[in-house]
């Protein structure tokens, strides 16, 4: 059920610092903002594998931003364009730009972390989805990007078939900007356990059965007062390609 990106108009809004950022929409109905993962784009994360169409056909207006430094959004090289929590700032700016008041919010991997930072900063969706993320990936972000930092600073040196080589190959397919992406790694902000304990809205936690890249998803469920865990097949990289991800989100939203 994939949808060609060329069939969807790229729209734009501005971050709070004036950077021009992109988003796409699919479907009509209740708004759902879905945020993609690091290195990826809205079209790869949500359209390529059919997740957004699967959710849209259940009566949702799926709103998919490209994070700063990704996709069709601005990719500034200046360090000043990447203050702490800037991705949450951008997400809140999108919600404000669209005038959303009754909506849902979610994301995968870095998008999941951004979702939780938006909640910590005062976003008020009715429900949230945090996919491909565990407790440690939210509460202890220091050093979380070292794997990607090593890739971005040693491009062209990795043995074919290694995880680093595959990540670099993916970077090339999406036209990633190494300088801009490195800057993103400096923006992570911890979310303390007491803040997580205060997030009482319904939250779906879903992750691949072999995904431990960002800590334990089950521990994250235990740290939240109103969370549900759904396990899907795969590891961190493969789970996002499975139809189970979109199905889990759609079923959660349907109640």
Secondary structure, DSSP 8 states (H G I E B T S, - for coil): ----GGGS--EEEE-TTS-EEEEEEESSSEEEEEE--TT--HIIIIITTSHHHHHHTTTEEEEEE--TTSTTS-----GGG--TTHHHHHHHHHHHHHT-SSEEEEEETHHHHHHHHHHHTT---SEEEEES--SHHHH--TTTTHHHHHHHTSTT-S-TTSHHHHHHHHHHHTT--HHHHHHHTT------HHHHHT--SEEEEEEETT--TTS-HHHHHHHSTTEEEEEESS-HHHHTTSHHHHHHHHHHHH-
